[in-house]
Amino acid sequence: MKRLNIAYFGSPDFSADFLEKLIIDTSIKRLIEVKLVVTQPDQKVGRKQILTPTLVKKVALNFENLKIENSLKIENLKLKIKELDLVLLYAFGAIIPKELLDLPKLGFWCIHPSILPKYRGTSPMATALINGDKTTGVTIIKMDEKIDHGPIIAQEEYKILPTDKRPDLETKLTDLAFEMFKKTINVIASGAKQSLPAGRQGQKKIASSSSTPRDDILAALTPQQHELASYTKKLTKQDGFIEFQKLKFSTGSNYKGHYSSSEVEKLFNLFRGLYPWPGLWTILPNGKRLKITDMELARNRHACSLQIKRVQLEGKKEVDFETFKKAYKIF
């Protein structure tokens, strides 16, 4: 059985975790070989503006035979991609030019951490948490020229735990996506009598009568229900701002019924979705910025309140909240 030669497009830490699994997992190494990694250019990071590679690039650099590209210059990529069977994309961070999409034999596949067409765009995991959703999931699509718009290859749900924060979802959905990708590649590698998993929207399972499933197994995929589409936005630092009085009267002993339980829960969901960046933060009466680095939602029969666990004052180290309260006597 000939392995599929693939390229991988990605940038952030959870995408780097997926890439590492692709390269070292013994159960998939017999099915695919990563020939090329494409990621975002190195960026200046921190106060000293040190030029820093993406975590995907850092992982790729650990493997000497892996070629790395840091741009989407079409002429650089055309020759490399058209010789490949598949390009897999997971949180790349840029729009793929249309003229590249049809070059690989199986096209470009995108892993998207939501149940598409819900939550298209850049921040599906954060949005699911902020909205207090009970379930989310992973969708693998065959990409077209529109964002998160292509037909569904595979789709599975995940039940969100009340304690899940965004890094938890990133880890769990990445693990789920990897297992889904393995199943799908196994179908393609195994031959025509098997079928790809159906999506949740009632798609029929895909089966091929061809003896060469690589050529046509994706041809019958059912489009997404575009009329049900919803969209997310790129997160900014300002998304995490909360007025000091609202934060104060939603927490611990300061909770006196100023806000309903649903409002308090919304604030906690905002914290879960924005953790660790941009994070939940406020401006204190003294003008200093205070970031909430850990909190919990306390429930009883009558109401909900927030219990702040750890904070970081502008220019200071992170401390537990009780220490901060004793020192500043603001809350």
C-alpha positions as CSV (number, residue, x, y, z in Angstrom):
1,M,0.0,0.0,0.0
2,K,1.5,3.3,-1.1
3,R,1.4,6.0,1.6
4,L,-0.3,9.3,0.9
5,N,2.2,12.2,0.6
6,I,0.7,15.3,2.4
7,A,1.5,18.9,3.3
8,Y,0.4,20.3,6.6
9,F,-0.7,24.0,7.1
10,G,-0.9,25.3,10.7
11,S,0.4,27.7,13.2
12,P,-0.6,27.7,17.0
13,D,0.2,25.4,19.8
14,F,-2.7,22.9,19.4
15,S,-2.0,22.7,15.7
16,A,1.6,21.9,16.5
17,D,0.4,19.1,18.7
18,F,-1.6,17.7,15.8
19,L,1.5,17.9,13.5
20,E,3.6,16.0,16.0
21,K,1.0,13.2,16.2
22,L,1.0,13.0,12.4
23,I,4.7,12.5,12.3
24,I,5.3,10.2,15.2
25,D,2.1,8.2,15.7
26,T,2.9,4.6,14.6
27,S,-0.7,3.8,13.6
28,I,-0.8,6.6,10.9
29,K,2.8,6.5,9.7
30,R,2.0,3.5,7.5
31,L,-0.8,5.5,5.8
32,I,0.7,9.0,5.3
33,E,4.0,10.9,5.1
34,V,4.3,14.6,5.8
35,K,6.5,16.1,3.1
36,L,5.9,19.8,3.7
37,V,4.9,22.1,6.5
38,V,3.6,25.6,5.8
39,T,3.2,28.0,8.7
40,Q,3.0,31.8,9.4
41,P,6.2,33.9,9.3
42,D,8.2,34.4,12.5
43,Q,6.7,37.2,14.6
44,K,8.2,39.7,17.1
45,V,7.0,38.7,20.6
46,G,7.1,40.3,24.0
47,R,8.5,43.5,25.3
48,K,11.9,42.9,23.7
49,Q,10.2,42.1,20.4
50,I,12.2,38.9,19.9
51,L,11.6,37.3,16.5
52,T,9.9,34.0,17.3
53,P,8.7,31.1,15.1
54,T,5.3,29.6,15.4
55,L,5.0,26.4,17.5
56,V,4.2,24.5,14.3
57,K,7.6,25.5,12.9
58,K,9.3,24.6,16.1
59,V,7.9,21.1,15.9
60,A,8.8,20.8,12.2
61,L,12.4,21.8,12.9
62,N,12.8,18.7,15.0
63,F,12.6,16.6,11.9
64,E,15.5,17.1,9.5
65,N,13.9,15.7,6.4
66,L,10.8,18.0,6.7
67,K,10.6,21.0,4.3
68,I,9.2,24.2,5.8
69,E,7.7,27.2,4.1
70,N,6.9,30.5,5.9
71,S,4.8,32.1,3.3
72,L,1.9,31.6,0.8
73,K,3.9,32.7,-2.2
74,I,2.0,30.9,-4.9
75,E,4.9,30.2,-7.2
76,N,6.9,28.7,-4.3
77,L,4.1,26.3,-3.4
78,K,2.6,25.3,-6.7
79,L,5.3,22.9,-7.8
80,K,5.5,21.3,-4.3
81,I,1.8,20.9,-3.7
82,K,0.7,19.6,-7.1
83,E,2.9,16.5,-6.6
84,L,1.1,15.7,-3.3
85,D,-2.0,13.6,-2.5
86,L,-3.4,15.9,0.1
87,V,-3.0,19.2,2.0
88,L,-4.3,19.2,5.6
89,L,-5.0,22.5,7.3
90,Y,-5.6,23.1,11.0
91,A,-5.6,26.7,12.4
92,F,-3.3,28.1,9.7
93,G,-4.4,31.7,10.1
94,A,-4.6,32.9,6.4
95,I,-6.9,32.4,3.4
96,I,-5.6,29.9,0.9
97,P,-5.5,31.3,-2.7
98,K,-8.1,29.5,-4.9
99,E,-5.5,28.5,-7.5
100,L,-3.8,26.2,-4.9
101,L,-6.9,24.4,-3.7
102,D,-7.3,22.0,-6.5
103,L,-3.6,21.1,-7.0
104,P,-3.3,18.1,-4.6
105,K,-5.0,14.9,-5.8
106,L,-7.5,14.9,-2.9
107,G,-7.5,18.7,-2.5
108,F,-7.2,20.7,0.7
109,W,-8.9,19.4,3.8
110,C,-9.6,21.7,6.8
111,I,-10.0,20.6,10.4
112,H,-12.5,23.0,12.1
113,P,-13.2,22.7,15.8
114,S,-17.0,23.2,15.7
115,I,-20.1,21.4,14.3
116,L,-20.2,23.3,10.9
117,P,-21.9,25.3,9.7
118,K,-22.1,26.6,13.2
119,Y,-19.2,28.9,14.2
120,R,-17.4,29.4,11.0
121,G,-14.3,31.7,11.4
122,T,-11.4,32.2,13.6
123,S,-12.6,31.5,17.2
124,P,-15.0,28.6,17.3
125,M,-13.8,27.1,20.6
126,A,-13.8,30.4,22.4
127,T,-17.3,31.2,21.1
128,A,-18.8,27.9,22.2
129,L,-17.5,28.5,25.7
130,I,-18.6,32.2,25.8
131,N,-22.1,31.2,24.7
132,G,-22.4,28.5,27.3
133,D,-22.8,25.7,24.8
134,K,-23.2,22.2,26.2
135,T,-21.7,20.5,23.1
136,T,-19.3,21.3,20.3
137,G,-17.2,19.1,18.1
138,V,-14.9,18.7,15.1
139,T,-15.7,18.9,11.4
140,I,-13.3,17.9,8.6
141,I,-14.2,19.6,5.3
142,K,-12.9,19.6,1.7
143,M,-12.0,23.2,1.3
144,D,-13.4,25.6,-1.3
145,E,-12.7,29.2,-1.9
146,K,-15.0,30.4,0.9
147,I,-14.1,30.3,4.6
148,D,-15.2,27.0,6.3
149,H,-17.7,26.5,3.5
150,G,-16.8,23.3,1.8
151,P,-18.6,19.9,2.0
152,I,-18.3,17.7,5.1
153,I,-15.9,14.7,5.1
154,A,-16.4,13.8,8.8
155,Q,-18.0,15.3,11.9
156,E,-18.2,14.2,15.5
157,E,-19.6,15.9,18.7
158,Y,-17.9,16.5,22.0
159,K,-19.8,17.2,25.3
160,I,-18.3,20.3,26.9
161,L,-17.6,19.9,30.6
162,P,-18.6,22.7,33.1
163,T,-14.9,23.0,34.0
164,D,-13.5,23.2,30.5
165,K,-11.6,26.3,29.6
166,R,-10.3,27.1,26.1
167,P,-7.0,25.1,26.5
168,D,-9.0,22.1,27.6
169,L,-11.1,22.3,24.4
170,E,-8.0,22.8,22.3
171,T,-6.4,19.6,23.7
172,K,-9.6,17.5,23.6
173,L,-10.8,18.6,20.2
174,T,-7.3,18.1,18.7
175,D,-7.2,14.6,20.0
176,L,-10.7,14.0,18.6
177,A,-9.7,15.5,15.2
178,F,-6.7,13.2,15.0
179,E,-8.7,10.1,15.6
180,M,-11.2,11.3,13.0
181,F,-8.5,11.9,10.5
182,K,-7.0,8.5,11.0
183,K,-10.4,6.8,10.4
184,T,-10.9,8.8,7.2
185,I,-7.5,8.0,5.9
186,N,-8.0,4.4,6.7
187,V,-11.1,4.4,4.6
188,I,-9.3,5.9,1.6
189,A,-6.4,3.5,2.0
190,S,-8.5,0.4,2.5
191,G,-10.5,0.6,-0.8
192,A,-13.8,1.2,-2.3
193,K,-16.2,-1.0,-0.2
194,Q,-15.9,1.2,2.9
195,S,-17.5,4.6,3.5
196,L,-16.6,7.8,5.1
197,P,-18.4,8.9,8.2
198,A,-21.5,11.0,7.7
199,G,-21.9,14.5,9.1
200,R,-24.6,15.4,11.7
201,Q,-26.9,17.2,9.2
202,G,-28.3,14.0,7.7
203,Q,-25.8,13.4,5.0
204,K,-25.8,10.0,3.5
205,K,-22.7,7.9,4.1
206,I,-20.3,8.1,1.2
207,A,-19.5,4.9,-0.6
208,S,-17.6,4.4,-3.9
209,S,-17.9,1.6,-6.4
210,S,-14.6,2.6,-8.0
211,S,-11.5,0.4,-7.5
212,T,-9.4,3.6,-7.2
213,P,-11.1,5.4,-4.2
214,R,-8.4,8.1,-4.0
215,D,-9.7,9.6,-7.3
216,D,-13.4,9.8,-6.5
217,I,-14.3,9.0,-2.9
218,L,-14.8,12.7,-2.1
219,A,-16.8,13.5,-5.2
220,A,-20.2,12.7,-3.6
221,L,-19.8,14.7,-0.4
222,T,-23.0,16.6,0.7
223,P,-22.7,20.4,1.1
224,Q,-23.2,22.1,4.4
225,Q,-26.6,23.6,5.2
226,H,-25.4,27.1,4.5
227,E,-28.6,28.7,5.6
228,L,-27.8,27.6,9.2
229,A,-24.3,29.1,9.2
230,S,-23.1,31.3,12.0
231,Y,-19.8,33.2,12.3
232,T,-17.2,34.0,14.9
233,K,-14.8,36.9,15.1
234,K,-11.2,37.4,15.7
235,L,-10.5,37.9,19.5
236,T,-9.1,41.2,20.7
237,K,-7.7,42.3,24.0
238,Q,-10.8,44.5,24.6
239,D,-13.1,41.5,24.5
240,G,-11.9,40.6,28.0
241,F,-12.6,43.9,29.7
242,I,-15.1,43.9,32.5
243,E,-16.1,46.9,34.6
244,F,-14.7,46.8,38.1
245,Q,-18.0,47.2,39.8
246,K,-19.6,44.4,37.9
247,L,-16.7,42.1,38.7
248,K,-16.7,43.1,42.4
249,F,-20.4,42.5,42.9
250,S,-20.3,39.2,41.1
251,T,-17.7,37.6,43.3
252,G,-17.7,35.8,46.6
253,S,-18.8,37.7,49.7
254,N,-19.5,40.8,47.6
255,Y,-22.4,39.0,45.8
256,K,-25.6,40.7,47.2
257,G,-28.0,39.9,44.4
258,H,-26.8,42.8,42.2
259,Y,-26.7,40.4,39.2
260,S,-28.9,37.4,38.4
261,S,-27.4,33.9,38.4
262,S,-27.6,33.8,34.6
263,E,-25.5,37.1,34.3
264,V,-22.9,35.7,36.7
265,E,-22.7,32.5,34.7
266,K,-22.3,34.5,31.5
267,L,-19.3,36.3,33.1
268,F,-17.8,32.9,34.1
269,N,-18.3,31.6,30.5
270,L,-16.5,34.7,29.2
271,F,-13.6,33.9,31.4
272,R,-13.5,30.2,30.2
273,G,-13.6,31.3,26.5
274,L,-11.0,34.0,26.8
275,Y,-8.6,32.1,29.0
276,P,-5.6,32.5,28.8
277,W,-5.6,35.3,26.2
278,P,-6.9,37.9,26.1
279,G,-8.1,36.9,29.5
280,L,-10.7,38.6,31.8
281,W,-9.4,41.9,33.1
282,T,-10.6,45.1,34.7
283,I,-9.3,48.6,35.6
284,L,-9.1,49.2,39.3
285,P,-10.1,52.5,41.0
286,N,-6.4,53.4,41.2
287,G,-6.1,53.1,37.4
288,K,-4.1,49.8,37.3
289,R,-5.0,46.9,35.1
290,L,-5.9,43.7,36.9
291,K,-6.1,40.3,35.1
292,I,-8.1,37.4,36.5
293,T,-6.0,34.4,35.9
294,D,-8.2,31.8,37.7
295,M,-11.7,31.7,38.9
296,E,-14.5,29.2,39.7
297,L,-18.3,29.4,39.6
298,A,-20.0,28.7,42.9
299,R,-23.5,27.5,42.9
300,N,-26.1,27.0,45.6
301,R,-29.9,26.6,45.6
302,H,-30.5,30.3,45.4
303,A,-27.8,31.9,43.2
304,C,-24.4,31.7,41.6
305,S,-21.4,33.7,42.5
306,L,-17.8,33.9,41.2
307,Q,-14.8,32.9,43.3
308,I,-11.7,34.6,42.1
309,K,-8.7,32.3,42.8
310,R,-5.7,34.1,41.3
311,V,-4.9,37.5,39.8
312,Q,-2.1,39.5,38.2
313,L,-1.7,43.2,38.8
314,E,-0.2,45.2,36.0
315,G,3.6,45.1,36.4
316,K,3.5,42.5,39.1
317,K,3.7,38.7,39.4
318,E,0.6,36.5,39.6
319,V,-0.6,35.9,43.2
320,D,-3.6,34.2,44.9
321,F,-6.6,36.4,45.3
322,E,-6.6,36.3,49.1
323,T,-3.0,37.7,49.2
324,F,-4.0,40.4,46.8
325,K,-7.1,41.4,48.8
326,K,-5.1,41.8,52.0
327,A,-2.5,43.9,50.3
328,Y,-4.8,46.3,48.4
329,K,-8.1,46.1,50.3
330,I,-10.1,47.0,47.1
331,F,-12.6,44.1,47.0
